Amino acid sequence: MAAITSPGRMYPQKQVGILARMAGARSEMQSNEAKWGYIFLLPWLVGLIVFWIGPIIASAYFSLMEYDVLSPPEWVGLSNYARAFTGDKQFWPSLMRTFNYSILVVPLTIFGSLFLAILLNQKLKGTNIFRTIFFLPHLTPSVALAVLWIWLFHPAIGPVNMLLEAVGIPGPGWLTSKFWAMDALIIISLWAGVGGNTMLIFLAGLQGVPQELLEAAEIDGAGRWAKFRNVTLPMISPTLLFNLILGVIGALKVFTLAFVATQGGPSFSTWFFALHIYQQAFAYFRMGYGSALAWIFVLILLTFTYIQLYSSKRWVYYAGE
């Protein structure tokens, strides 16, 4: 019987034919699997192109145009960007309000979430109940959250001012006062954000700290604070960096709360940069200028993210390194 020589073994001709057919069938099966994979991927891919990549390219194009939806786009080059930096009276003030808001909200949210995560990591009875209670405010939709706090902060009939008056403190105007509106929005953001995803991510990071390291530090005589500062904090530093990046991006993007609760007022006291973009593009129909503002905002977010990632080389510890 004829045979074909292969490295290490002799195969009869019939067996070689069977193996060839099996390889062909396997190749055809893999081809079919790949084809169906692309078919199932197609809806997501269409959505990505139509609702993400397409609008991004369109906004970059319109940022170089004078476009008001009703008239054809007119090329103006970088005039929209120059106008933002030199001719827009609300550009710099709205940017500074956003920064001031973020400077307060981000650290307080980070520290508050870490504190709650440490409490929940003590493995006490009822931890799951408290975890649910802490997380519930975060589940409240942003619009419902704003409407709820509009009532709570109402100067005349709001429960907050009623409690203050009960102890002899005159309640402020909160969302109706240009001096208190920003503080009110910060309070609302902290109420909804401290016990949310940031807390859960910190809790996951804390549960991943090796217990043998904590036990070794305790044997060496380290107290609670020393163990946290020298063991726990370095081990959760990647988690801290992750939450910090997300926190900065989320704070700089603040929009819904201000749009529903104050409409940017009173007297532009809560007119944030994202709200400024929205008003220019969809209230005044300056789509070209609004697109330019959006791209400036993208560059700001990328800059802050790069700074955080670059500076993290000095304080973030990765166990695999």
C-alpha positions as CSV (number, residue, x, y, z in Angstrom):
1,M,0.0,0.0,0.0
2,A,1.3,3.4,-0.9
3,A,2.3,5.5,2.0
4,I,3.3,9.1,2.5
5,T,6.2,10.0,4.8
6,S,5.7,12.7,7.5
7,P,8.1,13.8,10.2
8,G,8.1,11.0,12.8
9,R,5.3,8.8,11.4
10,M,4.0,7.0,8.3
11,Y,0.4,7.6,7.2
12,P,-1.4,5.5,4.7
13,Q,-3.0,7.3,1.7
14,K,-6.5,6.7,3.0
15,Q,-5.8,8.1,6.4
16,V,-4.2,11.2,4.8
17,G,-7.3,11.8,2.8
18,I,-9.5,11.6,5.9
19,L,-7.2,14.0,7.7
20,A,-7.3,16.4,4.8
21,R,-11.1,16.3,4.7
22,M,-11.2,16.8,8.5
23,A,-8.9,19.8,8.1
24,G,-11.1,21.2,5.4
25,A,-14.2,20.8,7.5
26,R,-12.6,22.4,10.5
27,S,-11.4,25.3,8.3
28,E,-15.0,25.7,6.9
29,M,-16.4,25.6,10.4
30,Q,-14.0,28.2,11.6
31,S,-14.9,30.3,8.5
32,N,-18.6,30.0,9.3
33,E,-18.0,30.9,13.0
34,A,-16.1,34.0,11.9
35,K,-18.8,34.9,9.5
36,W,-21.5,34.7,12.2
37,G,-19.3,36.5,14.6
38,Y,-19.1,39.5,12.2
39,I,-22.9,39.3,11.6
40,F,-23.6,39.5,15.3
41,L,-21.0,42.3,15.6
42,L,-22.6,44.3,12.9
43,P,-25.3,46.1,14.9
44,W,-22.7,47.3,17.4
45,L,-20.4,48.3,14.7
46,V,-23.1,50.3,12.9
47,G,-24.0,51.9,16.2
48,L,-20.3,52.8,16.8
49,I,-20.0,54.4,13.4
50,V,-23.3,56.2,13.3
51,F,-23.6,57.4,16.9
52,W,-20.0,57.7,17.9
53,I,-17.4,58.0,15.1
54,G,-19.7,59.8,12.8
55,P,-20.7,62.6,15.2
56,I,-17.0,63.0,16.3
57,I,-15.9,63.5,12.7
58,A,-18.9,65.8,12.1
59,S,-18.2,68.0,15.1
60,A,-14.5,68.3,14.1
61,Y,-15.7,69.5,10.6
62,F,-18.4,71.9,11.9
63,S,-15.9,73.4,14.4
64,L,-14.2,75.0,11.4
65,M,-17.5,76.2,10.0
66,E,-20.1,78.9,10.7
67,Y,-23.2,76.8,10.9
68,D,-26.6,77.6,12.4
69,V,-28.5,74.5,11.1
70,L,-30.8,76.6,8.9
71,S,-28.0,77.8,6.5
72,P,-25.4,75.9,4.7
73,P,-22.0,75.6,6.6
74,E,-19.6,78.3,5.8
75,W,-15.8,77.8,6.1
76,V,-14.3,80.1,8.8
77,G,-11.2,78.1,9.7
78,L,-9.9,78.7,13.2
79,S,-12.2,81.7,13.8
80,N,-14.4,79.8,16.2
81,Y,-11.5,78.8,18.4
82,A,-10.1,82.4,18.3
83,R,-13.6,83.7,19.3
84,A,-13.7,81.3,22.2
85,F,-10.5,82.6,23.7
86,T,-10.9,86.3,22.9
87,G,-14.5,87.2,22.1
88,D,-16.7,85.0,24.4
89,K,-17.5,86.7,27.7
90,Q,-18.6,83.5,29.4
91,F,-15.8,81.2,28.1
92,W,-13.2,81.9,30.9
93,P,-15.8,82.4,33.7
94,S,-17.6,79.2,32.9
95,L,-14.3,77.4,32.8
96,M,-13.2,78.8,36.1
97,R,-16.5,77.8,37.7
98,T,-16.1,74.3,36.4
99,F,-12.6,74.2,37.9
100,N,-13.7,75.6,41.2
101,Y,-16.5,73.0,41.4
102,S,-14.1,70.1,40.5
103,I,-11.4,71.2,43.0
104,L,-14.0,70.8,45.8
105,V,-16.0,67.9,44.6
106,V,-13.2,65.5,43.5
107,P,-11.2,65.4,46.7
108,L,-14.2,65.3,48.9
109,T,-15.7,62.5,46.9
110,I,-12.5,60.5,46.8
111,F,-11.9,60.8,50.6
112,G,-15.5,60.2,51.5
113,S,-15.8,57.1,49.3
114,L,-12.5,55.7,50.6
115,F,-13.7,56.3,54.2
116,L,-17.0,54.5,53.5
117,A,-15.2,51.6,51.8
118,I,-12.9,51.2,54.8
119,L,-15.9,51.0,57.1
120,L,-17.6,48.5,54.9
121,N,-14.4,46.4,54.7
122,Q,-14.4,45.8,58.5
123,K,-16.5,42.6,57.9
124,L,-19.1,43.6,60.5
125,K,-22.7,42.4,60.7
126,G,-25.1,44.2,58.4
127,T,-22.4,45.3,56.0
128,N,-24.5,44.3,52.9
129,I,-27.4,46.4,54.3
130,F,-25.2,49.5,54.8
131,R,-23.6,49.0,51.3
132,T,-27.0,49.1,49.8
133,I,-28.0,52.2,51.8
134,F,-24.9,54.0,50.8
135,F,-25.3,53.1,47.1
136,L,-29.0,54.0,46.8
137,P,-28.5,57.8,46.2
138,H,-26.2,56.9,43.3
139,L,-29.0,55.0,41.6
140,T,-31.2,58.0,41.5
141,P,-31.5,59.4,38.0
142,S,-29.8,62.8,37.7
143,V,-33.0,64.6,36.7
144,A,-35.0,63.1,39.6
145,L,-32.1,63.9,41.9
146,A,-32.2,67.6,40.8
147,V,-36.0,67.8,41.2
148,L,-35.8,66.2,44.6
149,W,-33.2,68.6,45.9
150,I,-35.0,71.6,44.4
151,W,-37.8,70.8,46.9
152,L,-35.4,70.0,49.7
153,F,-33.6,73.3,49.2
154,H,-36.7,75.4,48.7
155,P,-36.2,78.7,50.7
156,A,-39.7,78.7,52.1
157,I,-41.1,75.2,52.3
158,G,-37.9,73.1,52.0
159,P,-37.1,70.6,54.8
160,V,-33.5,71.8,55.0
161,N,-34.4,75.4,55.8
162,M,-37.1,74.2,58.2
163,L,-34.5,72.2,60.1
164,L,-32.1,75.1,60.2
165,E,-34.8,77.4,61.5
166,A,-35.8,74.9,64.2
167,V,-32.3,75.3,65.7
168,G,-32.3,79.1,65.2
169,I,-30.3,79.4,62.0
170,P,-31.8,81.4,59.2
171,G,-31.8,79.3,56.0
172,P,-30.2,80.7,52.9
173,G,-31.8,80.8,49.4
174,W,-29.7,77.9,48.3
175,L,-30.4,77.3,44.6
176,T,-32.1,80.7,44.2
177,S,-29.1,82.6,45.6
178,K,-26.0,83.4,43.6
179,F,-23.9,83.1,46.7
180,W,-25.2,79.7,47.7
181,A,-26.2,78.0,44.4
182,M,-22.7,76.6,43.8
183,D,-22.5,75.2,47.4
184,A,-25.9,73.6,47.0
185,L,-24.8,71.8,43.8
186,I,-21.7,70.6,45.5
187,I,-23.7,69.2,48.4
188,I,-26.0,67.4,46.0
189,S,-23.1,66.0,44.0
190,L,-21.4,64.7,47.2
191,W,-24.7,63.2,48.5
192,A,-25.1,61.2,45.2
193,G,-21.4,60.4,44.5
194,V,-19.7,59.5,47.8
195,G,-21.5,56.2,48.2
196,G,-21.6,55.3,44.5
197,N,-19.3,53.5,42.1
198,T,-16.2,55.1,43.6
199,M,-16.9,53.5,46.9
200,L,-17.5,50.1,45.4
201,I,-14.2,50.3,43.4
202,F,-12.3,51.3,46.5
203,L,-14.0,48.4,48.4
204,A,-12.8,46.0,45.7
205,G,-9.3,47.4,45.9
206,L,-9.3,47.1,49.7
207,Q,-10.4,43.5,49.6
208,G,-7.5,42.7,47.2
209,V,-4.8,43.8,49.7
210,P,-2.9,40.7,50.8
211,Q,-3.6,39.9,54.4
212,E,-0.1,38.5,54.9
213,L,1.3,41.9,54.4
214,L,-1.0,43.4,57.0
215,E,-0.2,40.6,59.4
216,A,3.6,41.1,58.9
217,A,3.3,44.8,59.5
218,E,1.3,44.1,62.7
219,I,4.0,41.7,63.9
220,D,6.5,44.4,63.4
221,G,4.5,46.6,65.7
222,A,2.7,48.8,63.2
223,G,-0.6,50.4,64.3
224,R,-3.7,50.9,62.3
225,W,-2.6,54.2,60.8
226,A,0.9,52.8,60.0
227,K,-0.6,49.7,58.3
228,F,-2.9,51.9,56.3
229,R,-0.2,54.4,55.2
230,N,2.6,51.9,54.5
231,V,0.7,48.8,53.3
232,T,-2.9,49.5,52.3
233,L,-2.5,52.9,50.6
234,P,0.4,51.7,48.3
235,M,-1.5,48.6,47.4
236,I,-4.7,50.5,46.4
237,S,-2.8,53.3,44.7
238,P,-3.8,52.0,41.2
239,T,-7.4,52.0,42.4
240,L,-7.0,55.5,43.7
241,L,-5.5,56.7,40.4
242,F,-8.4,55.1,38.5
243,N,-11.0,56.8,40.7
244,L,-9.2,60.1,40.5
245,I,-9.1,60.1,36.7
246,L,-12.8,59.2,36.5
247,G,-13.7,61.7,39.2
248,V,-11.9,64.6,37.4
249,I,-13.5,63.8,34.1
250,G,-17.0,63.4,35.7
251,A,-16.6,66.7,37.7
252,L,-15.5,68.7,34.7
253,K,-18.4,67.3,32.7
254,V,-21.0,68.5,35.2
255,F,-24.1,69.4,33.3
256,T,-27.4,67.8,34.1
257,L,-27.6,68.9,37.7
258,A,-27.0,72.5,36.8
259,F,-29.2,72.4,33.8
260,V,-32.2,71.1,35.7
261,A,-31.8,72.7,39.1
262,T,-30.6,76.2,38.2
263,Q,-30.4,76.6,34.4
264,G,-26.9,78.1,35.0
265,G,-28.2,80.8,37.3
266,P,-28.7,82.8,39.3
267,S,-26.6,85.4,37.6
268,F,-24.5,82.8,35.9
269,S,-23.3,81.5,39.2
270,T,-23.6,77.9,38.1
271,W,-23.0,78.4,34.4
272,F,-20.5,75.5,33.9
273,F,-18.5,74.9,30.7
274,A,-20.6,71.9,29.6
275,L,-23.7,74.0,30.0
276,H,-22.1,76.7,28.0
277,I,-21.4,74.3,25.2
278,Y,-25.0,73.1,25.2
279,Q,-26.5,76.6,25.2
280,Q,-24.3,77.7,22.3
281,A,-25.1,74.7,20.2
282,F,-28.7,73.9,21.0
283,A,-30.2,77.1,22.5
284,Y,-28.5,79.6,20.2
285,F,-28.0,77.1,17.3
286,R,-24.4,78.1,16.9
287,M,-23.4,74.6,16.0
288,G,-20.0,75.5,14.6
289,Y,-19.0,77.5,17.6
290,G,-20.5,74.8,20.0
291,S,-18.4,72.2,18.2
292,A,-15.3,74.3,18.7
293,L,-16.0,74.6,22.4
294,A,-16.5,70.8,22.6
295,W,-13.1,70.2,21.0
296,I,-11.5,72.6,23.4
297,F,-13.1,70.7,26.2
298,V,-11.8,67.4,24.9
299,L,-8.3,68.9,24.9
300,I,-8.7,70.0,28.5
301,L,-9.8,66.5,29.5
302,L,-7.0,64.9,27.7
303,T,-4.5,67.3,29.3
304,F,-5.7,66.6,32.8
305,T,-5.7,62.9,32.2
306,Y,-2.2,63.0,30.8
307,I,-1.0,65.0,33.8
308,Q,-2.5,62.5,36.2
309,L,-1.0,59.5,34.4
310,Y,2.4,61.2,34.1
311,S,2.5,62.2,37.8
312,S,1.3,58.7,38.9
313,K,4.7,57.3,38.1
314,R,5.9,58.8,41.4
315,W,3.2,57.5,43.7
316,V,1.4,54.6,42.2
317,Y,2.7,51.1,43.1
318,Y,2.0,48.1,40.8
319,A,2.4,44.7,42.4
320,G,3.7,43.2,39.2
321,E,6.6,45.6,38.8
